């Protein structure tokens, strides 16, 4: 890591800040909204709250506009790590929560 | 930085991934949408495109849902650095673009 990046790495407001692409396209190209993004976002948000992991210093589940990786979607990204995932269903979302957000390990099979 | 974080710090898809909170509240609490978020997002997106800084390995300007720092808004966050900013007008947005996204230096006066 460069010195330039190191100067930023302090006091993250959220330990894991998750952005789930919710974009709806009308032009026929693939989009995350057509591939279950809303259900995934609602499930992740509910589960993080149940686990009491939501809030400052912990986890934030966010909706986002188009993350511009449409052909690989549905996609989400976890910052500050910058780990990108795709998913199919709630079991995949749970695996990302349990392994990455709780356990701190990248889920290799879902990583893009 | 912990070893745990270091394992993630490789090959960021975007050098700077900017999320601008666009949330509109209807409950009377402050919200970024009432404080110029849309104009800021459009300005940032247009300027980054003009500078030819948009795209993989460079910069992405994203809309996001509520970032949950409403009282400090309007807010945006730059990842993977995890630097949070507030802003008032397009001049502030330009300063964040010129100093942070291009120059790699935190804009202390706008940082929250």
gemmi code that builds the backbone of each chain (N, CA, C; Angstrom):
import gemmi

chains = {
    "A": [
        ("UNK", (0.832, -1.218, 0.000), (0.000, 0.000, 0.000), (0.862, 1.260, 0.000)),
        ("UNK", (0.432, 2.232, -0.771), (1.207, 3.468, -0.869), (0.986, 4.336, 0.367)),
        ("UNK", (1.906, 5.250, 0.586), (1.747, 6.202, 1.679), (0.474, 7.013, 1.495)),
        ("UNK", (0.180, 7.310, 0.235), (-1.008, 8.099, -0.069), (-2.271, 7.433, 0.490)),
        ("UNK", (-2.357, 6.097, 0.323), (-3.539, 5.434, 0.860), (-3.497, 5.326, 2.371)),
        ("UNK", (-2.309, 5.131, 2.911), (-2.213, 4.929, 4.354), (-2.715, 6.125, 5.145)),
        ("UNK", (-2.542, 7.321, 4.572), (-2.974, 8.493, 5.320), (-4.474, 8.504, 5.562)),
        ("UNK", (-5.218, 7.766, 4.726), (-6.667, 7.763, 4.869), (-7.158, 6.730, 5.889)),
        ("UNK", (-6.345, 5.722, 6.162), (-6.843, 4.543, 6.874), (-6.913, 4.766, 8.371)),
        ("UNK", (-7.913, 5.523, 8.775), (-8.074, 5.779, 10.198), (-9.544, 5.948, 10.506)),
        ("UNK", (-9.963, 5.427, 11.614), (-11.301, 5.725, 12.115), (-12.386, 5.624, 11.063)),
        ("UNK", (-12.620, 4.453, 10.539), (-13.730, 4.297, 9.609), (-15.052, 4.488, 10.357)),
        ("UNK", (-15.938, 5.264, 9.782), (-17.237, 5.525, 10.431), (-18.044, 4.226, 10.539)),
        ("UNK", (-18.004, 3.442, 9.473), (-18.585, 2.093, 9.524), (-17.473, 1.075, 9.303)),
        ("UNK", (-17.485, 0.006, 10.066), (-16.484, -1.041, 9.832), (-16.705, -1.685, 8.464)),
        ("UNK", (-17.978, -1.917, 8.145), (-18.332, -2.460, 6.832), (-19.491, -1.653, 6.276)),
        ("UNK", (-19.263, -0.995, 5.159), (-20.315, -0.193, 4.533), (-20.684, -0.867, 3.216)),
        ("UNK", (-21.884, -1.414, 3.179), (-22.316, -2.259, 2.062), (-23.251, -1.473, 1.148)),
        ("UNK", (-22.917, -1.423, -0.125), (-23.755, -0.744, -1.106), (-24.308, -1.783, -2.068)),
        ("UNK", (-25.637, -1.881, -2.089), (-26.316, -2.842, -2.958), (-26.919, -2.078, -4.126)),
        ("UNK", (-26.493, -2.431, -5.324), (-27.008, -1.749, -6.513), (-28.489, -2.064, -6.695)),
        ("UNK", (-29.307, -1.025, -6.795), (-30.762, -1.176, -6.929), (-31.233, -0.703, -8.294)),
        ("UNK", (-30.311, -0.505, -9.212), (-30.668, 0.206, -10.445), (-31.658, -0.556, -11.315)),
        ("UNK", (-32.658, 0.178, -11.782), (-33.662, -0.349, -12.712), (-33.402, 0.236, -14.090)),
        ("UNK", (-33.088, -0.599, -15.034), (-32.905, -0.152, -16.413), (-34.172, -0.386, -17.214)),
        ("UNK", (-34.399, 0.483, -18.195), (-35.587, 0.343, -19.050), (-35.175, 0.073, -20.492)),
        ("UNK", (-33.857, -0.087, -20.716), (-33.360, -0.165, -22.103), (-33.054, -1.592, -22.547)),
        ("UNK", (-33.492, -2.577, -21.726), (-33.306, -3.964, -22.139), (-31.990, -4.567, -21.685)),
        ("UNK", (-31.030, -3.723, -21.269), (-29.780, -4.282, -20.747), (-30.023, -4.875, -19.369)),
        ("UNK", (-29.173, -5.835, -18.959), (-29.369, -6.427, -17.634), (-29.254, -5.364, -16.551)),
        ("UNK", (-30.004, -5.540, -15.467), (-29.899, -4.603, -14.343), (-30.182, -5.337, -13.045)),
        ("UNK", (-29.616, -4.826, -11.984), (-29.710, -5.492, -10.685), (-31.144, -5.559, -10.176)),
        ("UNK", (-31.944, -4.520, -10.474), (-33.328, -4.511, -9.997), (-34.114, -5.699, -10.543)),
        ("UNK", (-33.796, -6.136, -11.746), (-34.496, -7.275, -12.343), (-33.984, -8.611, -11.821)),
        ("UNK", (-32.943, -8.569, -10.986), (-32.323, -9.810, -10.525), (-32.351, -9.940, -9.009)),
        ("UNK", (-33.343, -9.336, -8.397), (-33.563, -9.603, -6.974), (-32.894, -8.638, -6.011)),
        ("UNK", (-32.494, -7.463, -6.509), (-31.761, -6.542, -5.629), (-32.602, -6.068, -4.450)),
        ("UNK", (-33.879, -5.779, -4.706), (-34.690, -5.235, -3.610), (-34.876, -6.257, -2.486)),
        ("UNK", (-35.165, -7.495, -2.864), (-35.325, -8.537, -1.842), (-34.030, -8.736, -1.064)),
        ("UNK", (-32.919, -8.688, -1.763), (-31.618, -8.879, -1.111), (-31.333, -7.751, -0.125)),
        ("UNK", (-31.622, -6.523, -0.552), (-31.349, -5.372, 0.310), (-32.221, -5.429, 1.567)),
        ("UNK", (-33.496, -5.756, 1.379), (-34.402, -5.827, 2.534), (-33.983, -6.940, 3.483)),
        ("UNK", (-33.586, -8.076, 2.918), (-33.151, -9.196, 3.751), (-31.887, -8.840, 4.528)),
        ("UNK", (-30.914, -8.245, 3.835), (-29.648, -7.891, 4.502), (-29.886, -6.883, 5.617)),
        ("UNK", (-30.691, -5.885, 5.333), (-30.955, -4.835, 6.326), (-31.631, -5.424, 7.571)),
        ("UNK", (-32.613, -6.288, 7.330), (-33.349, -6.899, 8.447), (-32.418, -7.790, 9.276)),
        ("UNK", (-31.608, -8.579, 8.596), (-30.756, -9.528, 9.316), (-29.671, -8.802, 10.126)),
        ("UNK", (-29.086, -7.750, 9.539), (-28.059, -6.979, 10.261), (-28.661, -6.337, 11.508)),
        ("UNK", (-29.902, -5.901, 11.383), (-30.581, -5.305, 12.543), (-30.850, -6.370, 13.608)),
        ("UNK", (-31.295, -7.542, 13.169), (-31.548, -8.644, 14.116), (-30.275, -9.021, 14.866)),
        ("UNK", (-29.155, -8.967, 14.154), (-27.870, -9.332, 14.766), (-27.303, -8.178, 15.600)),
        ("UNK", (-28.021, -7.053, 15.615), (-27.577, -5.858, 16.341), (-26.209, -5.386, 15.843)),
        ("UNK", (-26.026, -5.490, 14.535), (-24.754, -5.077, 13.929), (-24.857, -3.737, 13.224)),
        ("UNK", (-26.071, -3.151, 13.208), (-26.215, -1.893, 12.468), (-25.782, -0.692, 13.298)),
        ("UNK", (-25.153, 0.264, 12.623), (-24.821, 1.519, 13.301), (-23.355, 1.879, 13.201)),
        ("UNK", (-23.050, 3.064, 13.718), (-21.690, 3.602, 13.667), (-20.692, 2.639, 14.308)),
        ("UNK", (-19.569, 2.447, 13.621), (-18.542, 1.531, 14.120), (-18.834, 0.079, 13.771)),
        ("UNK", (-20.010, -0.151, 13.203), (-20.405, -1.511, 12.865), (-20.747, -1.586, 11.367)),
        ("UNK", (-21.984, -1.940, 11.050), (-22.336, -2.204, 9.644), (-23.435, -1.255, 9.180)),
        ("UNK", (-23.363, -0.838, 7.925), (-24.452, -0.086, 7.294), (-24.775, -0.751, 5.959)),
        ("UNK", (-26.055, -1.079, 5.776), (-26.529, -1.623, 4.499), (-27.177, -0.485, 3.728)),
        ("UNK", (-26.642, -0.156, 2.571), (-27.138, 0.975, 1.785), (-27.666, 0.549, 0.427)),
        ("UNK", (-28.695, 1.243, -0.007), (-29.097, 1.179, -1.409), (-28.164, 2.084, -2.210)),
        ("UNK", (-27.868, 1.686, -3.440), (-27.116, 2.611, -4.284), (-27.669, 2.621, -5.691)),
        ("UNK", (-27.337, 3.682, -6.415), (-27.614, 3.735, -7.844), (-26.682, 2.799, -8.579)),
        ("UNK", (-26.720, 2.857, -9.894), (-25.974, 1.918, -10.742), (-24.485, 1.930, -10.421)),
        ("UNK", (-23.944, 0.755, -10.089), (-22.521, 0.637, -9.767), (-21.683, 0.363, -11.014)),
        ("UNK", (-22.359, 0.250, -12.147), (-21.725, 0.144, -13.470), (-20.936, -1.148, -13.669)),
        ("UNK", (-21.470, -2.231, -13.061), (-20.953, -3.562, -13.381), (-22.157, -4.439, -13.728)),
        ("UNK", (-23.016, -3.894, -14.577), (-24.338, -4.454, -14.854), (-24.276, -5.894, -15.354)),
        ("UNK", (-23.302, -6.177, -16.219), (-23.260, -7.507, -16.848), (-22.887, -8.587, -15.830)),
        ("UNK", (-22.332, -8.172, -14.698), (-21.924, -9.131, -13.667), (-22.942, -9.214, -12.543)),
        ("UNK", (-24.051, -8.499, -12.674), (-25.010, -8.343, -11.597), (-25.888, -9.551, -11.358)),
        ("UNK", (-26.607, -9.510, -10.231), (-26.679, -8.383, -9.315), (-25.399, -8.248, -8.500)),
        ("UNK", (-25.024, -7.021, -8.199), (-23.767, -6.784, -7.485), (-23.979, -5.952, -6.227)),
        ("UNK", (-23.035, -6.147, -5.311), (-22.906, -5.277, -4.147), (-21.418, -5.108, -3.882)),
        ("UNK", (-21.073, -4.060, -3.141), (-19.674, -3.828, -2.799), (-19.567, -3.505, -1.310)),
        ("UNK", (-18.554, -4.061, -0.674), (-18.310, -3.831, 0.749), (-17.083, -2.946, 0.887)),
        ("UNK", (-17.277, -1.757, 1.470), (-16.159, -0.850, 1.741), (-15.920, -0.761, 3.227)),
        ("UNK", (-14.725, -0.369, 3.699), (-13.605, 0.138, 2.912), (-12.762, -0.942, 2.234)),
        ("UNK", (-13.144, -2.201, 2.395), (-12.319, -3.265, 1.821), (-12.344, -3.252, 0.290)),
        ("UNK", (-13.469, -2.781, -0.284), (-13.570, -2.769, -1.737), (-13.744, -4.157, -2.322)),
        ("UNK", (-14.504, -4.996, -1.612), (-14.770, -6.355, -2.082), (-16.121, -6.384, -2.787)),
        ("UNK", (-16.112, -6.868, -4.018), (-17.330, -6.922, -4.829), (-17.878, -8.338, -4.859)),
        ("UNK", (-19.221, -8.431, -4.726), (-19.878, -9.733, -4.753), (-21.066, -9.732, -5.709)),
        ("UNK", (-21.340, -10.905, -6.232), (-22.646, -11.158, -6.813), (-23.371, -12.137, -5.899)),
        ("UNK", (-24.654, -12.357, -6.140), (-25.450, -13.231, -5.283), (-26.650, -13.706, -6.078)),
        ("UNK", (-27.231, -14.812, -5.610), (-28.427, -15.333, -6.271), (-29.650, -15.209, -5.361)),
        ("UNK", (-29.455, -15.524, -4.084), (-30.618, -15.570, -3.189), (-30.203, -15.187, -1.767)),
        ("UNK", (-31.154, -15.291, -0.850), (-30.888, -14.888, 0.530), (-29.808, -15.726, 1.200)),
        ("UNK", (-29.649, -16.965, 0.758), (-28.585, -17.793, 1.340), (-27.213, -17.212, 1.005)),
        ("UNK", (-27.075, -16.682, -0.207), (-25.808, -16.037, -0.571), (-25.585, -14.778, 0.278)),
        ("UNK", (-26.645, -14.008, 0.453), (-26.541, -12.795, 1.283), (-26.138, -13.179, 2.710)),
        ("UNK", (-26.757, -14.234, 3.237), (-26.410, -14.681, 4.586), (-24.950, -15.117, 4.674)),
        ("UNK", (-24.468, -15.753, 3.621), (-23.070, -16.197, 3.640), (-22.121, -14.988, 3.659)),
        ("UNK", (-22.470, -13.964, 2.889), (-21.652, -12.740, 2.894), (-21.691, -12.093, 4.280)),
        ("UNK", (-22.862, -12.071, 4.893), (-22.982, -11.492, 6.240), (-22.157, -12.301, 7.236)),
        ("UNK", (-22.367, -13.617, 7.240), (-21.724, -14.453, 8.261), (-20.211, -14.522, 8.079)),
        ("UNK", (-19.772, -14.708, 6.831), (-18.336, -14.907, 6.589), (-17.570, -13.592, 6.549)),
        ("UNK", (-18.081, -12.638, 5.795), (-17.329, -11.390, 5.591), (-17.628, -10.355, 6.682)),
        ("UNK", (-18.890, -10.011, 6.854), (-19.219, -8.894, 7.766), (-19.010, -9.283, 9.227)),
        ("UNK", (-19.296, -10.521, 9.550), (-19.070, -10.979, 10.928), (-17.675, -11.586, 11.059)),
        ("UNK", (-17.306, -12.470, 10.141), (-16.068, -13.232, 10.299), (-14.819, -12.587, 9.716)),
        ("UNK", (-15.006, -11.564, 8.858), (-13.847, -10.867, 8.303), (-13.118, -11.619, 7.198)),
        ("UNK", (-13.807, -12.634, 6.625), (-13.171, -13.408, 5.551), (-13.921, -13.226, 4.238)),
        ("UNK", (-13.173, -13.033, 3.166), (-13.786, -12.893, 1.850), (-14.459, -14.200, 1.445)),
        ("UNK", (-15.648, -14.097, 0.841), (-16.358, -15.278, 0.324), (-15.935, -15.468, -1.125)),
        ("UNK", (-14.956, -16.328, -1.320), (-14.320, -16.439, -2.636), (-15.308, -16.841, -3.727)),
        ("UNK", (-16.256, -17.712, -3.407), (-17.132, -18.237, -4.471), (-18.104, -17.186, -5.008)),
        ("UNK", (-18.348, -16.109, -4.246), (-19.273, -15.061, -4.693), (-18.556, -13.794, -5.130)),
        ("UNK", (-17.259, -13.755, -4.930), (-16.484, -12.560, -5.261), (-16.392, -12.383, -6.782)),
        ("UNK", (-16.509, -11.143, -7.219), (-16.314, -10.883, -8.652), (-15.129, -9.943, -8.831)),
    ],
    "B": [
        ("UNK", (-2.733, -0.250, 10.634), (-3.736, -1.094, 9.995), (-3.534, -2.563, 10.384)),
        ("UNK", (-4.633, -3.250, 10.615), (-4.541, -4.644, 11.029), (-4.277, -5.544, 9.821)),
        ("UNK", (-3.789, -6.729, 10.109), (-3.598, -7.708, 9.038), (-4.916, -8.010, 8.339)),
        ("UNK", (-5.975, -8.027, 9.153), (-7.297, -8.319, 8.613), (-7.654, -7.337, 7.494)),
        ("UNK", (-7.365, -6.047, 7.733), (-7.676, -5.081, 6.683), (-6.717, -5.187, 5.505)),
        ("UNK", (-5.479, -5.492, 5.801), (-4.493, -5.523, 4.716), (-4.833, -6.560, 3.656)),
        ("UNK", (-5.464, -7.662, 4.081), (-5.757, -8.714, 3.110), (-6.723, -8.221, 2.028)),
        ("UNK", (-7.494, -7.152, 2.353), (-8.477, -6.660, 1.402), (-7.892, -5.652, 0.414)),
        ("UNK", (-6.770, -5.026, 0.794), (-6.311, -3.843, 0.065), (-5.564, -4.210, -1.196)),
        ("UNK", (-6.313, -4.607, -2.207), (-5.681, -4.965, -3.461), (-6.631, -4.659, -4.601)),
        ("UNK", (-6.092, -4.171, -5.661), (-6.870, -4.034, -6.893), (-8.251, -3.427, -6.686)),
        ("UNK", (-8.310, -2.211, -6.253), (-9.611, -1.553, -6.141), (-10.192, -1.348, -7.545)),
        ("UNK", (-11.457, -1.693, -7.704), (-12.115, -1.547, -9.011), (-12.181, -0.079, -9.408)),
        ("UNK", (-12.506, 0.774, -8.440), (-12.425, 2.224, -8.652), (-11.381, 2.796, -7.704)),
        ("UNK", (-10.548, 3.715, -8.187), (-9.585, 4.354, -7.292), (-10.314, 5.193, -6.240)),
        ("UNK", (-11.353, 5.890, -6.702), (-12.189, 6.681, -5.795), (-13.644, 6.414, -6.133)),
        ("UNK", (-14.367, 5.848, -5.173), (-15.777, 5.554, -5.382), (-16.571, 6.472, -4.459)),
        ("UNK", (-17.273, 7.415, -5.076), (-17.939, 8.485, -4.331), (-19.434, 8.195, -4.236)),
        ("UNK", (-19.953, 8.168, -3.013), (-21.382, 7.972, -2.799), (-21.981, 9.247, -2.235)),
        ("UNK", (-22.929, 9.810, -2.978), (-23.583, 11.049, -2.562), (-24.983, 10.697, -2.070)),
        ("UNK", (-25.249, 11.023, -0.828), (-26.568, 10.710, -0.253), (-27.622, 11.557, -0.931)),
        ("UNK", (-28.653, 10.894, -1.458), (-29.736, 11.567, -2.178), (-31.050, 11.454, -1.409)),
        ("UNK", (-30.989, 11.052, -0.163), (-32.223, 10.671, 0.527), (-33.190, 11.834, 0.735)),
        ("UNK", (-34.445, 11.551, 0.442), (-35.538, 12.510, 0.667), (-36.366, 12.045, 1.850)),
        ("UNK", (-36.380, 12.821, 2.895), (-37.220, 12.501, 4.054), (-38.532, 13.262, 3.982)),
        ("UNK", (-39.575, 12.647, 4.527), (-40.888, 13.303, 4.543), (-41.330, 13.571, 5.973)),
        ("UNK", (-40.450, 13.285, 6.933), (-40.868, 13.361, 8.338), (-40.395, 14.634, 9.045)),
        ("UNK", (-39.901, 15.594, 8.251), (-39.508, 16.860, 8.860), (-38.069, 16.902, 9.333)),
        ("UNK", (-37.415, 15.723, 9.454), (-36.010, 15.728, 9.844), (-35.166, 16.210, 8.665)),
        ("UNK", (-33.971, 16.740, 8.953), (-33.124, 17.199, 7.849), (-32.778, 16.044, 6.918)),
        ("UNK", (-32.636, 16.358, 5.639), (-32.239, 15.327, 4.683), (-31.431, 15.953, 3.568)),
        ("UNK", (-30.570, 15.143, 2.985), (-29.639, 15.644, 1.968), (-30.368, 16.149, 0.727)),
        ("UNK", (-31.490, 15.502, 0.384), (-32.221, 15.925, -0.816), (-32.697, 17.371, -0.693)),
        ("UNK", (-33.012, 17.806, 0.517), (-33.462, 19.191, 0.716), (-32.311, 20.175, 0.750)),
        ("UNK", (-31.084, 19.669, 0.695), (-29.924, 20.542, 0.831), (-29.007, 20.498, -0.391)),
        ("UNK", (-29.598, 20.222, -1.536), (-28.830, 20.372, -2.770), (-28.121, 19.136, -3.269)),
        ("UNK", (-28.523, 17.948, -2.772), (-27.812, 16.731, -3.156), (-27.900, 16.447, -4.657)),
        ("UNK", (-29.069, 16.662, -5.230), (-29.226, 16.319, -6.653), (-28.339, 17.194, -7.537)),
        ("UNK", (-28.335, 18.503, -7.256), (-27.494, 19.407, -8.042), (-26.019, 19.035, -7.875)),
        ("UNK", (-25.618, 18.680, -6.667), (-24.219, 18.315, -6.411), (-23.843, 17.057, -7.176)),
        ("UNK", (-24.747, 16.067, -7.161), (-24.462, 14.795, -7.833), (-24.340, 15.007, -9.340)),
        ("UNK", (-25.261, 15.784, -9.886), (-25.217, 16.035, -11.330), (-23.955, 16.808, -11.724)),
        ("UNK", (-23.600, 17.783, -10.893), (-22.398, 18.573, -11.170), (-21.144, 17.690, -11.108)),
        ("UNK", (-21.045, 16.882, -10.054), (-19.867, 16.022, -9.886), (-19.746, 15.044, -11.043)),
        ("UNK", (-20.864, 14.433, -11.410), (-20.852, 13.435, -12.481), (-20.410, 14.066, -13.806)),
        ("UNK", (-20.953, 15.248, -14.088), (-20.622, 15.940, -15.336), (-19.148, 16.343, -15.366)),
        ("UNK", (-18.657, 16.853, -14.228), (-17.276, 17.358, -14.191), (-16.265, 16.203, -14.290)),
        ("UNK", (-16.567, 15.082, -13.612), (-15.666, 13.927, -13.685), (-15.603, 13.386, -15.111)),
        ("UNK", (-16.734, 13.438, -15.795), (-16.776, 12.991, -17.193), (-15.968, 13.947, -18.074)),
        ("UNK", (-16.131, 15.236, -17.851), (-15.371, 16.236, -18.614), (-13.865, 16.044, -18.432)),
        ("UNK", (-13.489, 15.678, -17.213), (-12.063, 15.480, -16.903), (-11.568, 14.116, -17.380)),
        ("UNK", (-12.492, 13.330, -17.949), (-12.171, 11.983, -18.413), (-11.628, 11.107, -17.280)),
        ("UNK", (-12.220, 11.301, -16.103), (-11.783, 10.539, -14.929), (-12.754, 9.417, -14.581)),
        ("UNK", (-13.849, 9.290, -15.338), (-14.838, 8.273, -14.986), (-14.479, 6.909, -15.555)),
        ("UNK", (-14.739, 5.886, -14.760), (-14.541, 4.526, -15.256), (-13.659, 3.677, -14.368)),
        ("UNK", (-13.571, 2.406, -14.750), (-12.798, 1.424, -13.973), (-11.363, 1.895, -13.788)),
        ("UNK", (-10.856, 1.756, -12.549), (-9.499, 2.188, -12.238), (-9.402, 3.677, -11.975)),
        ("UNK", (-10.517, 4.372, -12.174), (-10.520, 5.820, -11.960), (-11.614, 6.187, -10.952)),
        ("UNK", (-12.567, 6.982, -11.360), (-13.550, 7.531, -10.415), (-14.961, 7.097, -10.801)),
        ("UNK", (-15.789, 6.837, -9.810), (-17.219, 6.604, -10.032), (-17.998, 7.499, -9.073)),
        ("UNK", (-18.920, 8.265, -9.626), (-19.814, 9.093, -8.816), (-21.146, 8.371, -8.712)),
        ("UNK", (-21.546, 8.005, -7.503), (-22.769, 7.230, -7.303), (-23.800, 7.966, -6.467)),
        ("UNK", (-25.056, 7.746, -6.817), (-26.148, 8.113, -5.913), (-26.256, 7.044, -4.837)),
        ("UNK", (-26.606, 7.461, -3.623), (-26.888, 6.433, -2.620), (-28.111, 6.800, -1.813)),
        ("UNK", (-28.674, 5.783, -1.175), (-29.736, 6.004, -0.198), (-29.145, 6.634, 1.052)),
        ("UNK", (-29.966, 6.737, 2.076), (-29.581, 7.441, 3.311), (-28.309, 6.858, 3.920)),
        ("UNK", (-27.308, 7.720, 4.109), (-26.030, 7.290, 4.700), (-26.061, 7.389, 6.225)),
        ("UNK", (-27.185, 7.869, 6.746), (-27.448, 7.905, 8.190), (-26.522, 8.860, 8.964)),
        ("UNK", (-26.189, 9.960, 8.301), (-25.520, 11.057, 9.020), (-26.292, 12.350, 8.710)),
        ("UNK", (-27.604, 12.239, 8.808), (-28.535, 13.266, 8.333), (-28.265, 14.639, 8.955)),
        ("UNK", (-27.977, 14.672, 10.236), (-27.831, 15.960, 10.929), (-26.587, 16.699, 10.450)),
        ("UNK", (-25.658, 15.984, 9.837), (-24.414, 16.601, 9.360), (-24.476, 16.901, 7.866)),
        ("UNK", (-25.625, 16.661, 7.247), (-25.759, 16.731, 5.800), (-25.794, 18.125, 5.241)),
        ("UNK", (-25.677, 18.216, 3.915), (-25.596, 17.081, 2.998), (-24.232, 16.408, 3.075)),
        ("UNK", (-24.218, 15.091, 2.903), (-22.983, 14.337, 3.033), (-22.690, 13.493, 1.799)),
        ("UNK", (-21.393, 13.230, 1.646), (-20.927, 12.245, 0.677), (-19.749, 11.528, 1.314)),
        ("UNK", (-19.441, 10.346, 0.803), (-18.301, 9.584, 1.318), (-17.478, 9.066, 0.146)),
        ("UNK", (-16.171, 9.132, 0.288), (-15.241, 8.665, -0.743), (-14.568, 7.385, -0.237)),
        ("UNK", (-14.792, 6.282, -0.956), (-14.149, 5.017, -0.631), (-13.132, 4.664, -1.692)),
        ("UNK", (-12.125, 3.828, -1.413), (-11.954, 3.053, -0.184), (-11.363, 3.849, 0.978)),
        ("UNK", (-11.097, 5.127, 0.775), (-10.455, 5.888, 1.848), (-11.372, 6.071, 3.062)),
        ("UNK", (-12.700, 6.088, 2.810), (-13.619, 6.304, 3.915), (-13.591, 7.728, 4.442)),
        ("UNK", (-13.424, 8.679, 3.536), (-13.407, 10.086, 3.916), (-14.789, 10.689, 3.691)),
        ("UNK", (-15.346, 11.282, 4.737), (-16.689, 11.859, 4.675), (-16.596, 13.372, 4.543)),
        ("UNK", (-17.463, 13.906, 3.671), (-17.492, 15.353, 3.462), (-18.919, 15.891, 3.534)),
        ("UNK", (-19.012, 17.156, 3.934), (-20.217, 17.921, 3.673), (-19.858, 18.968, 2.638)),
        ("UNK", (-20.862, 19.638, 2.112), (-20.627, 20.640, 1.060), (-21.802, 21.607, 1.053)),
        ("UNK", (-21.559, 22.777, 0.479), (-22.625, 23.765, 0.366), (-23.020, 23.984, -1.093)),
        ("UNK", (-22.039, 24.062, -1.954), (-22.338, 24.417, -3.341), (-21.350, 23.738, -4.294)),
        ("UNK", (-21.454, 24.074, -5.582), (-20.611, 23.433, -6.585), (-19.129, 23.740, -6.388)),
        ("UNK", (-18.831, 24.887, -5.791), (-17.418, 25.195, -5.527), (-16.824, 24.211, -4.528)),
        ("UNK", (-17.613, 23.821, -3.543), (-17.137, 22.809, -2.590), (-16.925, 21.465, -3.293)),
        ("UNK", (-17.875, 21.117, -4.144), (-17.742, 19.854, -4.896), (-16.475, 19.894, -5.759)),
        ("UNK", (-16.238, 21.023, -6.411), (-15.042, 21.151, -7.245), (-13.769, 21.021, -6.409)),
        ("UNK", (-13.800, 21.572, -5.194), (-12.616, 21.480, -4.333), (-12.353, 20.021, -3.933)),
        ("UNK", (-13.411, 19.282, -3.653), (-13.256, 17.854, -3.327), (-12.704, 17.100, -4.544)),
        ("UNK", (-13.214, 17.441, -5.723), (-12.714, 16.786, -6.945), (-11.236, 17.126, -7.165)),
        ("UNK", (-10.919, 18.416, -7.132), (-9.552, 18.839, -7.469), (-8.535, 18.377, -6.423)),
        ("UNK", (-8.875, 18.555, -5.157), (-7.903, 18.257, -4.097), (-7.833, 16.764, -3.778)),
        ("UNK", (-8.999, 16.152, -3.586), (-9.012, 14.759, -3.128), (-8.955, 13.763, -4.297)),
        ("UNK", (-9.904, 13.883, -5.228), (-9.998, 12.857, -6.278), (-8.848, 12.966, -7.275)),
        ("UNK", (-8.421, 14.179, -7.566), (-7.293, 14.355, -8.475), (-5.980, 14.407, -7.698)),
        ("UNK", (-5.945, 15.214, -6.637), (-4.682, 15.465, -5.942), (-4.335, 14.488, -4.828)),
        ("UNK", (-5.340, 13.703, -4.368), (-5.065, 12.722, -3.329), (-4.911, 13.291, -1.932)),
        ("UNK", (-5.399, 14.525, -1.741), (-5.286, 15.147, -0.418), (-6.662, 15.419, 0.176)),
        ("UNK", (-6.813, 15.082, 1.455), (-8.083, 15.332, 2.125), (-8.346, 16.835, 2.207)),
        ("UNK", (-9.605, 17.233, 1.980), (-10.009, 18.633, 2.126), (-10.476, 18.839, 3.556)),
        ("UNK", (-9.570, 19.310, 4.391), (-9.841, 19.352, 5.837), (-11.055, 20.213, 6.186)),
        ("UNK", (-11.250, 21.304, 5.477), (-12.321, 22.217, 5.890), (-13.719, 21.659, 5.611)),
        ("UNK", (-13.816, 20.671, 4.732), (-15.135, 20.089, 4.418), (-15.314, 18.698, 5.035)),
        ("UNK", (-14.272, 18.190, 5.631), (-14.321, 16.838, 6.200), (-15.202, 16.821, 7.450)),
        ("UNK", (-15.980, 15.774, 7.596), (-16.784, 15.627, 8.825), (-16.350, 14.369, 9.539)),
    ],
}
model = gemmi.Model(1)
for chain_id, residues in chains.items():
    chain = gemmi.Chain(chain_id)
    for i, (resn, *xyz) in enumerate(residues, 1):
        res = gemmi.Residue()
        res.name, res.seqid = resn, gemmi.SeqId(i, " ")
        for name, pos in zip(("N", "CA", "C"), xyz):
            atom = gemmi.Atom()
            atom.name, atom.element = name, gemmi.Element(name[0])
            atom.pos, atom.b_iso = gemmi.Position(*pos), 0.0
            res.add_atom(atom)
        chain.add_residue(res)
    model.add_chain(chain)
structure = gemmi.Structure()
structure.add_model(model)
structure.setup_entities()
